[in-house]
Amino acid sequence: MRAIDRPSVLAAARPSPRFLAGLVVAVGFWILVIALSDPTVDVTDPRSGRIVTAQDARSYYGLNLSDLYTGRTNWNTIGAYPYSPAFAQLVYPLNLLPWTAFVAAWTALLILAVLALTGPELLLLGLVVGAMEIAGGNVSLVLALAIVAGFRWPWTWAFVLLTKITPGVALLWFALRREWRQLAIALGATTAVAAASFVLLPEQWRAWLELLASNTGKGGTWAAVPIPLLVRGPIGVALIMWGAPRNQRWVVPVGAMLALPALWYGSLSMLLAVIPLTTPDERRRAWARVTGLARRA
């Protein structure tokens, strides 16, 4: 029986320098976001002279389940709540925390989403790409994780459909590939969650539908890519139609990102979902094509 080489076992179990570097940056970034968050500062007023984080996370804090939308219907304002009552019910337990603890928990969730998408070796890269999203506290990184997980557990698409809605067009992937069971699970889970939520909060669901109608066609602010959904959406659909028969899974999060109601610059972090849906060789070949460094045969 061959003896176990203890030093080699310990070396294999030791975290890599890349992961340790990413971990240090993640902890430092987490502390910074918490320290700079302040729910009382009007970040839209340049006279405030303050750098404030977690401004988007204000949308999920201070929620009143009996009146979610009064004064919070314009998604271009800080603190707006444009999501479904079901999402409010999901995050409501975090509302029981003091603001600082809430920001700490929410920011930790976003950093963990980055780690889940990139893996330990690419954590530092993920933090750089996701920095704006983590600092702001929007849900795009969680959407990206739900989309990736949806290939194995299609019910996670309920999170996508009950928050941003329009990225759900990426479910076209399952239809084009005739993966009807996965599509049925995704839509069935969404319907079940919505129905249960509606039973508890029927008036808030009516208010949400009115909110959606009033915001239809509305773009983002200066913090969004200045390309309207009517242009981006069809491009995302075309990308999925190209990728589905070729089993190019990475087109799903990219197509979903292009179909966001407003493509905030921080939402570009959804591109991190390409990492777990491709191999290193595929990424190297794609990078070579993009940069023109591909060798000619």
C-alpha positions in Angstrom: 0.0 0.0 0.0 1.5 3.3 -1.1 2.2 5.8 1.7 0.5 9.1 1.6 2.8 12.1 1.0 1.5 14.4 3.7 3.2 17.6 2.3 1.8 17.1 -1.1 -1.7 16.5 0.3 -1.4 19.7 2.4 -0.2 21.6 -0.7 -3.1 20.4 -2.7 -5.5 21.5 0.1 -3.9 25.0 0.5 -5.8 27.8 -1.1 -4.1 29.2 -4.2 -2.5 32.7 -4.2 -5.2 33.8 -6.7 -8.0 32.8 -4.4 -6.3 34.3 -1.4 -5.9 37.6 -3.2 -9.5 37.6 -4.3 -10.6 36.8 -0.8 -8.6 39.7 0.7 -10.1 42.1 -1.9 -13.6 40.7 -1.3 -13.4 41.3 2.4 -12.0 44.7 2.0 -14.6 45.6 -0.6 -17.4 44.3 1.7 -16.2 46.5 4.5 -15.9 49.5 2.2 -19.5 49.1 0.9 -20.8 48.9 4.4 -18.8 51.9 5.6 -19.9 54.1 2.7 -23.6 53.2 2.8 -26.0 55.8 4.1 -29.8 55.6 3.4 -30.2 59.3 4.2 -28.1 60.8 1.5 -29.7 62.0 -1.7 -27.2 60.5 -4.2 -28.9 62.2 -7.1 -28.0 65.6 -5.7 -24.4 66.5 -6.8 -24.3 69.1 -4.0 -24.2 66.3 -1.4 -20.5 65.8 -2.2 -20.7 62.2 -0.9 -19.7 58.9 -2.3 -22.4 56.6 -1.2 -22.8 52.8 -1.7 -25.8 50.5 -1.6 -28.0 53.1 -3.2 -29.9 50.4 -5.2 -30.3 48.2 -2.2 -32.5 50.9 -0.7 -35.2 49.5 -3.0 -35.3 46.3 -0.9 -35.2 48.0 2.5 -38.0 49.6 4.5 -40.6 47.6 2.7 -44.2 47.7 3.9 -45.9 44.6 2.6 -49.3 46.2 2.9 -48.2 49.2 0.8 -45.2 48.4 -1.4 -45.6 50.9 -4.2 -46.9 54.2 -2.9 -44.2 56.8 -3.7 -41.9 54.1 -5.1 -43.2 53.5 -8.6 -40.6 55.5 -10.7 -37.7 53.1 -11.2 -35.4 56.0 -12.1 -35.5 57.3 -8.5 -33.5 56.0 -5.6 -35.6 53.7 -3.3 -38.1 52.8 -6.0 -39.5 49.3 -5.8 -40.4 48.1 -9.2 -40.4 44.3 -8.5 -43.2 41.9 -7.7 -44.8 41.4 -4.3 -43.3 37.9 -4.3 -39.7 39.3 -4.3 -40.7 41.6 -1.4 -41.9 38.7 0.6 -38.7 36.8 -0.1 -36.4 39.6 1.1 -38.7 40.9 3.9 -36.8 39.0 6.6 -33.7 41.2 5.8 -35.9 44.2 6.5 -36.0 43.2 10.1 -32.3 44.0 10.4 -30.8 47.4 11.1 -29.6 49.2 7.9 -25.9 48.4 8.4 -26.6 44.7 9.1 -28.9 44.7 6.0 -26.2 46.1 3.8 -23.7 43.7 5.2 -25.9 40.7 4.5 -27.0 41.9 1.0 -23.4 42.7 -0.1 -22.1 39.4 1.2 -24.8 37.7 -0.9 -23.6 39.5 -4.0 -20.0 38.6 -3.4 -20.9 35.0 -2.9 -22.8 35.1 -6.2 -19.6 36.3 -7.9 -17.7 33.5 -6.3 -20.3 31.0 -7.4 -20.1 32.3 -11.0 -16.3 32.6 -11.3 -15.0 29.9 -8.9 -12.1 30.7 -6.5 -9.4 31.1 -9.2 -11.2 33.9 -11.0 -12.7 35.6 -8.0 -10.5 38.6 -8.3 -11.5 39.1 -11.9 -15.2 38.7 -10.9 -14.9 41.3 -8.3 -13.4 43.8 -10.8 -16.2 43.1 -13.3 -18.9 43.1 -10.7 -17.5 46.1 -8.6 -20.1 48.6 -9.7 -23.0 46.2 -9.2 -21.7 45.1 -5.8 -21.2 48.7 -4.7 -24.7 49.7 -5.9 -26.5 46.6 -4.5 -28.7 45.8 -7.5 -29.9 42.3 -8.2 -28.2 41.6 -11.6 -25.6 39.2 -10.1 -28.3 37.2 -8.4 -30.2 37.1 -11.7 -27.0 35.8 -13.5 -26.6 33.1 -10.9 -30.3 32.1 -11.2 -29.9 31.8 -15.0 -26.9 29.6 -14.7 -28.5 27.4 -12.0 -31.6 27.2 -14.3 -29.9 24.8 -16.6 -29.9 22.3 -13.7 -32.8 23.6 -11.6 -35.3 25.4 -14.0 -37.4 26.6 -11.1 -34.7 29.3 -10.4 -36.1 31.1 -13.4 -39.0 32.2 -11.1 -36.6 34.7 -9.5 -35.9 36.2 -13.0 -39.5 36.4 -14.0 -40.7 37.9 -10.7 -38.1 40.7 -10.6 -36.9 42.1 -14.0 -39.4 40.1 -16.1 -38.1 40.9 -19.6 -34.9 38.8 -19.3 -37.4 35.8 -19.2 -37.3 36.0 -23.0 -34.2 33.8 -22.7 -36.5 30.9 -21.8 -36.8 30.7 -25.6 -33.7 28.5 -25.3 -35.7 25.7 -23.9 -38.5 26.1 -26.5 -36.0 26.1 -29.4 -34.3 23.0 -28.1 -37.7 21.3 -27.4 -36.8 20.9 -23.8 -40.4 21.1 -22.8 -40.0 19.6 -19.3 -37.5 22.3 -18.3 -39.7 25.1 -19.7 -42.7 23.7 -17.9 -40.9 23.6 -14.6 -39.7 27.2 -15.0 -43.1 28.5 -15.9 -44.9 26.3 -13.4 -42.7 27.3 -10.5 -43.2 31.0 -11.4 -46.9 30.5 -11.6 -47.0 28.6 -8.3 -45.0 31.3 -6.5 -47.0 34.1 -8.0 -50.3 32.4 -7.1 -49.2 31.9 -3.5 -48.1 35.4 -3.2 -51.3 36.8 -4.8 -53.4 35.0 -2.2 -51.5 36.8 0.6 -51.2 40.2 -1.1 -53.8 40.6 -3.8 -54.0 44.4 -3.6 -50.2 44.7 -4.0 -50.3 42.5 -7.1 -52.8 44.9 -8.7 -50.6 47.8 -7.8 -47.6 46.1 -9.3 -49.4 45.6 -12.6 -50.4 49.3 -12.6 -46.7 50.1 -12.0 -45.6 48.0 -14.9 -48.1 49.7 -17.2 -47.0 53.2 -16.1 -43.3 52.3 -16.7 -43.6 50.6 -20.0 -41.1 51.9 -22.5 -39.2 53.9 -19.9 -35.4 53.8 -20.2 -32.7 54.3 -17.6 -30.8 57.4 -16.4 -27.2 58.4 -17.2 -26.2 55.2 -15.4 -27.6 53.0 -18.1 -26.4 52.1 -21.5 -28.2 54.5 -23.9 -29.7 51.8 -26.1 -33.4 51.1 -25.8 -34.9 47.7 -25.0 -36.6 47.8 -28.5 -33.1 47.6 -30.0 -31.3 45.4 -27.4 -34.1 42.9 -27.0 -34.3 41.6 -30.6 -30.5 41.3 -30.6 -30.7 39.1 -27.5 -33.4 37.0 -29.1 -31.3 36.6 -32.2 -28.3 35.5 -30.2 -30.3 32.9 -28.4 -31.8 31.6 -31.7 -28.2 31.3 -33.0 -26.8 29.6 -29.9 -29.6 27.1 -29.1 -29.1 24.7 -31.9 -25.4 24.9 -31.4 -25.7 24.2 -27.6 -23.9 27.4 -26.8 -25.3 28.0 -23.4 -23.4 31.2 -22.8 -25.9 33.0 -25.1 -28.7 32.6 -22.5 -27.3 35.0 -19.8 -26.0 37.4 -22.5 -29.4 37.4 -24.2 -31.1 37.9 -20.9 -28.8 40.8 -20.0 -29.6 42.5 -23.4 -33.3 42.1 -22.6 -33.2 43.9 -19.2 -35.7 46.8 -19.0 -32.8 49.2 -18.5 -29.3 48.0 -19.1 -27.5 49.7 -16.2 -23.7 49.7 -16.5 -23.5 47.6 -13.4 -25.7 45.0 -15.0 -22.9 44.3 -17.5 -21.6 42.1 -14.6 -24.1 39.5 -15.8 -21.4 38.6 -18.4 -19.7 36.7 -15.5 -22.3 34.0 -16.1 -20.5 33.1 -19.3 -17.6 31.7 -17.2 -19.4 28.6 -15.8 -21.1 28.0 -19.1 -17.9 27.7 -21.2 -14.6 25.9 -20.9 -11.2 27.6 -20.6 -10.4 26.5 -24.2 -13.6 28.0 -25.5 -12.9 31.3 -23.7 -9.3 31.4 -25.1 -10.5 30.8 -28.6 -13.2 33.5 -28.3 -10.7 36.0 -26.9 -8.3 35.3 -29.8 -11.0 35.9 -32.3 -12.2 39.1 -30.7 -8.6 40.5 -30.4 -7.5 39.3 -33.8 -4.8 37.1 -32.3 -6.1 33.8 -33.7 -3.4 32.0 -35.6 -4.0 31.2 -39.2 -3.8 27.6 -40.1 
